[in-house]
Amino acid sequence: MSDRRSPHRATEPVPRSRSGAVGRRSPRTGTEPVRAQSALRLRLLLSAVFLPLFLAGAAYFAVWAADAASGDSPGRGTLVVVAVVCGALALLAAADLLVVTRRLRHERVNGTLRSGNGTL
């Protein structure tokens, strides 16, 4: 196969081992990093801030739902849904907090934490 835009450069199909979950991934162009790194310390900060907020929100809405009468607005069902969503977001923040701390610990042990490349 050849690319119409640049006929001198043949493109090879992506091997099956590199295909993504939803179709095939594009082949590397050479401009993206081989191992992209996220801002782990920012993720740590966001998880540490939002975990207690979502826990407090889940507790607040659960107590509000328990005290809601049958004719109150918002209804008990709505408050339970909001409490469950806050609880799920708290679990997600806790999981992210664990992943980020494990990755930071691994980088510290291996000495791969570089502060000069934009990630702290």
Phi and psi in degrees as a GROMACS rama.xvg file:
@    title "Ramachandran Plot"
@    xaxis  label "Phi"
@    yaxis  label "Psi"
@TYPE xy
-132.699  151.839  SER-2
-84.4932  131.333  ASP-3
-66.0454  -32.1985  ARG-4
-72.4515  -35.1423  ARG-5
-135.43  88.4985  SER-6
-66.8365  -18.0896  PRO-7
-77.7647  -13.8537  HIS-8
-110.033  111.301  ARG-9
-81.0964  141.183  ALA-10
-106.481  136.789  THR-11
-99.9319  148.527  GLU-12
-65.9723  150.958  PRO-13
-72.1479  130.779  VAL-14
-63.014  153.767  PRO-15
-60.2543  -31.4586  ARG-16
-68.23  -19.8078  SER-17
-101.013  3.97036  ARG-18
-72.8487  147.21  SER-19
-83.7137  179.844  GLY-20
-70.5074  -33.0369  ALA-21
-118.508  76.0667  VAL-22
90.3414  -173.436  GLY-23
-89.2862  144.372  ARG-24
-83.6498  155.698  ARG-25
-72.5329  146.49  SER-26
-67.7504  154.872  PRO-27
-64.4453  137.654  ARG-28
-93.1533  -16.1937  THR-29
98.8929  -6.8912  GLY-30
-95.2313  -20.3397  THR-31
-90.824  152.166  GLU-32
-68.5448  149.855  PRO-33
-65.9146  -44.8511  VAL-34
-122.393  95.426  ARG-35
-67.6355  139.731  ALA-36
-117.88  135.583  GLN-37
-88.7287  163.939  SER-38
-77.126  91.2558  ALA-39
-65.2062  -37.6402  LEU-40
-69.6897  -32.9461  ARG-41
-67.7947  -42.3569  LEU-42
-61.7943  -37.6668  ARG-43
-63.0283  -45.5776  LEU-44
-62.7172  -46.9822  LEU-45
-64.4613  -41.2851  LEU-46
-66.1055  -40.0243  SER-47
-67.9344  -31.1662  ALA-48
-79.1696  -44.3969  VAL-49
-83.6677  -20.635  PHE-50
-60.0901  -51.6698  LEU-51
-67.4884  -31.2436  PRO-52
-66.0521  -43.9757  LEU-53
-69.1678  -35.3841  PHE-54
-64.4564  -43.2313  LEU-55
-64.6276  -40.3787  ALA-56
-64.0406  -41.9739  GLY-57
-63.0952  -43.9337  ALA-58
-65.5928  -42.6504  ALA-59
-61.8141  -48.5293  TYR-60
-71.4163  -29.5942  PHE-61
-68.0819  -42.8079  ALA-62
-65.9525  -40.9618  VAL-63
-62.6822  -41.0809  TRP-64
-65.9531  -36.3761  ALA-65
-68.6516  -30.9662  ALA-66
-90.6834  -5.38254  ASP-67
-72.8452  136.719  ALA-68
-88.0522  175.953  ALA-69
-68.3918  -30.4933  SER-70
-99.3123  4.58795  GLY-71
-71.2114  154.033  ASP-72
-124.028  125.565  SER-73
-72.1679  156.923  PRO-74
-73.9206  168.312  GLY-75
-61.9802  -39.801  ARG-76
-62.15  -42.0314  GLY-77
-63.9499  -42.3543  THR-78
-66.8494  -36.1713  LEU-79
-65.3668  -41.8102  VAL-80
-62.0833  -44.2982  VAL-81
-64.2448  -38.8096  VAL-82
-65.2512  -40.1936  ALA-83
-66.9605  -40.635  VAL-84
-63.0425  -43.5645  VAL-85
-62.6053  -39.4286  CYS-86
-64.8965  -40.0707  GLY-87
-66.2665  -40.3567  ALA-88
-66.9622  -33.9683  LEU-89
-66.0547  -39.7293  ALA-90
-64.3287  -39.7851  LEU-91
-64.8576  -42.6205  LEU-92
-65.1033  -38.1222  ALA-93
-66.634  -40.8577  ALA-94
-65.0697  -41.849  ALA-95
-64.9648  -37.7175  ASP-96
-61.8378  -41.8632  LEU-97
-66.4694  -42.6677  LEU-98
-64.4443  -44.0176  VAL-99
-67.0926  -41.8199  VAL-100
-65.7805  -37.225  THR-101
-64.8294  -42.6408  ARG-102
-67.057  -40.4925  ARG-103
-64.7086  -40.5995  LEU-104
-63.9434  -41.0181  ARG-105
-64.5632  -40.7304  HIS-106
-66.8685  -37.9425  GLU-107
-65.5219  -40.6899  ARG-108
-67.2884  -42.8639  VAL-109
-84.6149  -9.69078  ASN-110
72.0271  27.3957  GLY-111
-98.6547  6.17305  THR-112
-77.6095  112.622  LEU-113
-111.45  124.502  ARG-114
-91.2466  -6.78316  SER-115
-88.8076  -6.54108  GLY-116
-101.889  15.1597  ASN-117
94.9992  -13.4011  GLY-118
-106.114  129.94  THR-119
